[in-house]
Amino acid sequence: MPKMKTNRGAAKRFKTTGSGKIVRNKAFSSHILTKKSTKRKRGLRKSGLVDSTNQKSISRLIPYK
């Protein structure tokens, strides 16, 4: 059986933790920042975990990461 190909777009966006959870960056932080509160922008800087409902599909995209 041939090796699986990694989805390169997903590989740049997601990382796997030691325990197997998938880490992502939060959206809505690149532009139109004037109307967003400082607290909201500060929270967007931090990374978040991928929800359990999406974890299986994303782990298929990044099999070796």
N, CA, C and O atoms as a Tinker XYZ file with bonds, in Angstrom:
   260  protein
     1  N      0.839000   -1.191000    0.000000    73     2
     2  CA     0.000000    0.000000    0.000000    64     1     3
     3  C      0.882000    1.252000    0.000000    63     2     4     5
     4  O      1.838000    1.319000    0.772000    81     3
     5  N      0.587000    2.238000   -0.841000    73     3     6
     6  CA     1.435000    3.436000   -0.884000    64     5     7
     7  C      1.249000    4.310000    0.351000    63     6     8     9
     8  O      0.269000    4.212000    1.090000    81     7
     9  N      2.242000    5.163000    0.527000    73     7    10
    10  CA     2.170000    6.098000    1.640000    64     9    11
    11  C      1.055000    7.117000    1.406000    63    10    12    13
    12  O      0.735000    7.445000    0.263000    81    11
    13  N      0.465000    7.616000    2.498000    73    11    14
    14  CA    -0.572000    8.643000    2.392000    64    13    15
    15  C      0.088000    9.994000    2.168000    63    14    16    17
    16  O      1.191000   10.246000    2.655000    81    15
    17  N     -0.586000   10.851000    1.436000    73    15    18
    18  CA    -0.078000   12.206000    1.226000    64    17    19
    19  C     -0.656000   13.137000    2.278000    63    18    20    21
    20  O     -1.841000   13.070000    2.605000    81    19
    21  N      0.195000   14.002000    2.799000    73    19    22
    22  CA    -0.235000   15.022000    3.747000    64    21    23
    23  C     -0.833000   16.191000    2.981000    63    22    24    25
    24  O     -0.268000   16.629000    1.979000    81    23
    25  N     -1.959000   16.696000    3.438000    73    23    26
    26  CA    -2.537000   17.918000    2.879000    64    25    27
    27  C     -1.676000   19.087000    3.357000    63    26    28    29
    28  O     -1.651000   19.403000    4.546000    81    27
    29  N     -0.981000   19.718000    2.435000    73    27    30
    30  CA     0.019000   20.726000    2.805000    64    29    31
    31  C     -0.613000   21.971000    3.429000    63    30    32    33
    32  O     -0.018000   22.594000    4.308000    81    31
    33  N     -1.822000   22.338000    2.975000    73    31    34
    34  CA    -2.522000   23.474000    3.569000    64    33    35
    35  C     -2.859000   23.213000    5.019000    63    34    36    37
    36  O     -2.735000   24.102000    5.861000    81    35
    37  N     -3.288000   21.991000    5.315000    73    35    38
    38  CA    -3.621000   21.623000    6.689000    64    37    39
    39  C     -2.375000   21.515000    7.550000    63    38    40    41
    40  O     -2.410000   21.847000    8.735000    81    39
    41  N     -1.276000   21.058000    6.971000    73    39    42
    42  CA    -0.031000   20.898000    7.713000    64    41    43
    43  C      0.498000   22.239000    8.204000    63    42    44    45
    44  O      1.151000   22.306000    9.246000    81    43
    45  N      0.219000   23.314000    7.456000    73    43    46
    46  CA     0.657000   24.644000    7.855000    64    45    47
    47  C     -0.239000   25.250000    8.927000    63    46    48    49
    48  O      0.165000   26.180000    9.625000    81    47
    49  N     -1.458000   24.724000    9.060000    73    47    50
    50  CA    -2.429000   25.318000    9.976000    64    49    51
    51  C     -2.597000   24.572000   11.283000    63    50    52    53
    52  O     -3.023000   25.162000   12.276000    81    51
    53  N     -2.274000   23.287000   11.307000    73    51    54
    54  CA    -2.531000   22.464000   12.489000    64    53    55
    55  C     -1.258000   21.787000   12.968000    63    54    56    57
    56  O     -0.377000   21.446000   12.179000    81    55
    57  N     -1.180000   21.597000   14.306000    73    55    58
    58  CA    -0.097000   20.840000   14.918000    64    57    59
    59  C     -0.706000   19.843000   15.885000    63    58    60    61
    60  O     -1.793000   20.073000   16.416000    81    59
    61  N     -0.017000   18.747000   16.116000    73    59    62
    62  CA    -0.484000   17.746000   17.060000    64    61    63
    63  C      0.298000   17.872000   18.356000    63    62    64    65
    64  O      1.519000   18.021000   18.338000    81    63
    65  N     -0.410000   17.812000   19.486000    73    63    66
    66  CA     0.245000   17.862000   20.790000    64    65    67
    67  C      0.763000   16.474000   21.147000    63    66    68    69
    68  O      0.522000   15.505000   20.427000    81    67
    69  N      1.467000   16.390000   22.249000    73    67    70
    70  CA     1.999000   15.115000   22.704000    64    69    71
    71  C      0.924000   14.119000   23.056000    63    70    72    73
    72  O      1.106000   12.913000   22.891000    81    71
    73  N     -0.211000   14.622000   23.547000    73    71    74
    74  CA    -1.301000   13.734000   23.944000    64    73    75
    75  C     -2.220000   13.379000   22.777000    63    74    76    77
    76  O     -3.160000   12.603000   22.947000    81    75
    77  N     -1.955000   13.945000   21.579000    73    75    78
    78  CA    -2.729000   13.589000   20.398000    64    77    79
    79  C     -3.818000   14.578000   20.028000    63    78    80    81
    80  O     -4.534000   14.367000   19.049000    81    79
    81  N     -3.959000   15.658000   20.795000    73    79    82
    82  CA    -4.945000   16.682000   20.444000    64    81    83
    83  C     -4.381000   17.548000   19.323000    63    82    84    85
    84  O     -3.167000   17.614000   19.133000    81    83
    85  N     -5.265000   18.209000   18.585000    73    83    86
    86  CA    -4.831000   19.033000   17.451000    64    85    87
    87  C     -5.017000   20.502000   17.806000    63    86    88    89
    88  O     -6.096000   20.916000   18.229000    81    87
    89  N     -3.961000   21.281000   17.629000    73    87    90
    90  CA    -3.948000   22.700000   17.974000    64    89    91
    91  C     -4.153000   23.518000   16.711000    63    90    92    93
    92  O     -3.636000   23.174000   15.648000    81    91
    93  N     -4.913000   24.607000   16.832000    73    91    94
    94  CA    -5.183000   25.487000   15.697000    64    93    95
    95  C     -5.029000   26.925000   16.150000    63    94    96    97
    96  O     -5.017000   27.216000   17.346000    81    95
    97  N     -4.911000   27.831000   15.170000    73    95    98
    98  CA    -4.937000   29.255000   15.457000    64    97    99
    99  C     -6.346000   29.778000   15.238000    63    98   100   101
   100  O     -7.104000   29.218000   14.446000    81    99
   101  N     -6.696000   30.839000   15.930000    73    99   102
   102  CA    -8.052000   31.371000   15.839000    64   101   103
   103  C     -8.190000   32.317000   14.654000    63   102   104   105
   104  O     -7.232000   32.978000   14.252000    81   103
   105  N     -9.391000   32.370000   14.105000    73   103   106
   106  CA    -9.675000   33.209000   12.939000    64   105   107
   107  C    -10.097000   34.608000   13.388000    63   106   108   109
   108  O    -10.173000   34.885000   14.585000    81   107
   109  N    -10.368000   35.478000   12.434000    73   107   110
   110  CA   -10.873000   36.844000   12.634000    64   109   111
   111  C     -9.876000   37.770000   13.330000    63   110   112   113
   112  O    -10.282000   38.662000   14.075000    81   111
   113  N     -8.583000   37.570000   13.098000    73   111   114
   114  CA    -7.602000   38.424000   13.771000    64   113   115
   115  C     -6.696000   39.168000   12.809000    63   114   116   117
   116  O     -5.697000   39.744000   13.238000    81   115
   117  N     -7.019000   39.174000   11.502000    73   115   118
   118  CA    -6.087000   39.763000   10.537000    64   117   119
   119  C     -6.437000   41.191000   10.122000    63   118   120   121
   120  O     -5.533000   42.001000    9.915000    81   119
   121  N     -7.715000   41.518000    9.996000    73   119   122
   122  CA    -8.070000   42.879000    9.601000    64   121   123
   123  C     -9.427000   43.246000   10.196000    63   122   124   125
   124  O    -10.086000   42.423000   10.832000    81   123
   125  N     -9.833000   44.506000    9.976000    73   123   126
   126  CA   -11.035000   45.105000   10.609000    64   125   127
   127  C    -10.938000   44.943000   12.135000    63   126   128   129
   128  O    -11.842000   44.417000   12.784000    81   127
   129  N     -9.819000   45.411000   12.676000    73   127   130
   130  CA    -9.556000   45.215000   14.098000    64   129   131
   131  C    -10.028000   46.397000   14.951000    63   130   132   133
   132  O    -10.040000   46.301000   16.178000    81   131
   133  N    -10.413000   47.503000   14.323000    73   131   134
   134  CA   -10.773000   48.686000   15.106000    64   133   135
   135  C    -12.065000   48.494000   15.883000    63   134   136   137
   136  O    -12.210000   49.016000   16.988000    81   135
   137  N    -12.996000   47.755000   15.317000    73   135   138
   138  CA   -14.279000   47.556000   16.007000    64   137   139
   139  C    -14.242000   46.425000   17.035000    63   138   140   141
   140  O    -15.193000   46.247000   17.797000    81   139
   141  N    -13.159000   45.667000   17.057000    73   139   142
   142  CA   -13.035000   44.572000   18.013000    64   141   143
   143  C    -12.382000   45.085000   19.294000    63   142   144   145
   144  O    -11.461000   45.900000   19.253000    81   143
   145  N    -12.864000   44.603000   20.408000    73   143   146
   146  CA   -12.341000   45.062000   21.696000    64   145   147
   147  C    -10.935000   44.507000   21.936000    63   146   148   149
   148  O    -10.527000   43.517000   21.329000    81   147
   149  N    -10.214000   45.168000   22.830000    73   147   150
   150  CA    -8.856000   44.747000   23.154000    64   149   151
   151  C     -8.865000   43.353000   23.758000    63   150   152   153
   152  O     -7.986000   42.540000   23.474000    81   151
   153  N     -9.849000   43.082000   24.584000    73   151   154
   154  CA    -9.965000   41.762000   25.217000    64   153   155
   155  C    -10.175000   40.666000   24.169000    63   154   156   157
   156  O     -9.591000   39.586000   24.256000    81   155
   157  N    -11.012000   40.965000   23.188000    73   155   158
   158  CA   -11.286000   39.991000   22.127000    64   157   159
   159  C    -10.046000   39.732000   21.283000    63   158   160   161
   160  O     -9.750000   38.584000   20.949000    81   159
   161  N     -9.311000   40.803000   20.931000    73   159   162
   162  CA    -8.107000   40.657000   20.122000    64   161   163
   163  C     -7.023000   39.889000   20.875000    63   162   164   165
   164  O     -6.288000   39.102000   20.280000    81   163
   165  N     -6.928000   40.116000   22.166000    73   163   166
   166  CA    -5.958000   39.413000   22.999000    64   165   167
   167  C     -6.268000   37.910000   23.038000    63   166   168   169
   168  O     -5.362000   37.076000   23.012000    81   167
   169  N     -7.549000   37.587000   23.099000    73   167   170
   170  CA    -7.961000   36.187000   23.100000    64   169   171
   171  C     -7.723000   35.493000   21.774000    63   170   172   173
   172  O     -7.468000   34.290000   21.734000    81   171
   173  N     -7.807000   36.253000   20.682000    73   171   174
   174  CA    -7.588000   35.691000   19.356000    64   173   175
   175  C     -6.120000   35.341000   19.100000    63   174   176   177
   176  O     -5.811000   34.529000   18.228000    81   175
   177  N     -5.218000   35.965000   19.873000    73   175   178
   178  CA    -3.798000   35.677000   19.710000    64   177   179
   179  C     -3.443000   34.272000   20.163000    63   178   180   181
   180  O     -2.517000   33.655000   19.637000    81   179
   181  N     -4.180000   33.774000   21.135000    73   179   182
   182  CA    -3.880000   32.456000   21.692000    64   181   183
   183  C     -4.390000   31.364000   20.767000    63   182   184   185
   184  O     -5.349000   31.555000   20.019000    81   183
   185  N     -3.732000   30.224000   20.834000    73   183   186
   186  CA    -4.183000   29.090000   20.022000    64   185   187
   187  C     -5.296000   28.354000   20.750000    63   186   188   189
   188  O     -5.457000   28.472000   21.965000    81   187
   189  N     -6.049000   27.602000   19.986000    73   187   190
   190  CA    -7.142000   26.817000   20.549000    64   189   191
   191  C     -7.058000   25.383000   20.078000    63   190   192   193
   192  O     -6.286000   25.061000   19.174000    81   191
   193  N     -7.850000   24.522000   20.689000    73   191   194
   194  CA    -7.888000   23.122000   20.282000    64   193   195
   195  C     -8.995000   22.910000   19.268000    63   194   196   197
   196  O    -10.019000   23.592000   19.297000    81   195
   197  N     -8.785000   21.971000   18.381000    73   195   198
   198  CA    -9.812000   21.595000   17.415000    64   197   199
   199  C    -10.907000   20.839000   18.160000    63   198   200   201
   200  O    -10.617000   20.004000   19.016000    81   199
   201  N    -12.151000   21.127000   17.838000    73   199   202
   202  CA   -13.279000   20.467000   18.485000    64   201   203
   203  C    -13.266000   18.966000   18.184000    63   202   204   205
   204  O    -12.779000   18.531000   17.140000    81   203
   205  N    -13.805000   18.197000   19.110000    73   203   206
   206  CA   -13.759000   16.736000   18.976000    64   205   207
   207  C    -14.524000   16.242000   17.745000    63   206   208   209
   208  O    -14.205000   15.183000   17.204000    81   207
   209  N    -15.534000   17.003000   17.298000    73   207   210
   210  CA   -16.303000   16.598000   16.113000    64   209   211
   211  C    -15.487000   16.709000   14.835000    63   210   212   213
   212  O    -15.766000   15.999000   13.869000    81   211
   213  N    -14.480000   17.587000   14.805000    73   211   214
   214  CA   -13.649000   17.776000   13.607000    64   213   215
   215  C    -12.300000   17.078000   13.688000    63   214   216   217
   216  O    -11.557000   17.049000   12.707000    81   215
   217  N    -11.980000   16.517000   14.845000    73   215   218
   218  CA   -10.646000   15.981000   15.081000    64   217   219
   219  C    -10.304000   14.815000   14.143000    63   218   220   221
   220  O     -9.176000   14.713000   13.661000    81   219
   221  N    -11.269000   13.952000   13.892000    73   219   222
   222  CA   -11.019000   12.780000   13.048000    64   221   223
   223  C    -10.704000   13.183000   11.619000    63   222   224   225
   224  O     -9.772000   12.650000   11.017000    81   223
   225  N    -11.471000   14.120000   11.068000    73   223   226
   226  CA   -11.271000   14.529000    9.670000    64   225   227
   227  C     -9.957000   15.274000    9.491000    63   226   228   229
   228  O     -9.302000   15.125000    8.459000    81   227
   229  N     -9.558000   16.075000   10.478000    73   227   230
   230  CA    -8.309000   16.817000   10.356000    64   229   231
   231  C     -7.108000   15.898000   10.550000    63   230   232   233
   232  O     -6.071000   16.089000    9.916000    81   231
   233  N     -7.244000   14.905000   11.421000    73   231   234
   234  CA    -6.129000   13.975000   11.611000    64   233   235
   235  C     -5.893000   13.128000   10.367000    63   234   236   237
   236  O     -4.785000   12.632000   10.160000    81   235
   237  N     -6.916000   12.955000    9.538000    73   235   238
   238  CA    -6.717000   12.266000    8.247000    64   237   239
   239  C     -5.895000   13.126000    7.282000    63   238   240   241
   240  O     -5.135000   12.604000    6.467000    81   239
   241  N     -6.056000   14.452000    7.384000    73   239   242
   242  CA    -5.319000   15.356000    6.490000    64   241   243
   243  C     -3.843000   15.449000    6.863000    63   242   244   245
   244  O     -2.999000   15.694000    6.001000    81   243
   245  N     -3.527000   15.255000    8.148000    73   243   246
   246  CA    -2.144000   15.345000    8.608000    64   245   247
   247  C     -1.724000   14.025000    9.276000    63   246   248   249
   248  O     -1.546000   13.983000   10.494000    81   247
   249  N     -1.566000   12.949000    8.490000    73   247   250
   250  CA    -1.322000   11.636000    9.086000    64   249   251
   251  C      0.028000   11.492000    9.796000    63   250   252   253
   252  O      0.142000   10.709000   10.739000    81   251
   253  N      1.039000   12.224000    9.365000    73   251   254
   254  CA     2.382000   12.044000    9.940000    64   253   255
   255  C      2.817000   13.179000   10.825000    63   254   256   257
   256  O      3.970000   13.212000   11.255000    81   255
   257  N      1.924000   14.123000   11.116000    73   255   258
   258  CA     2.313000   15.309000   11.885000    64   257   259
   259  C      1.922000   15.168000   13.322000    63   258   260
   260  O      2.170000   16.071000   14.121000    81   259
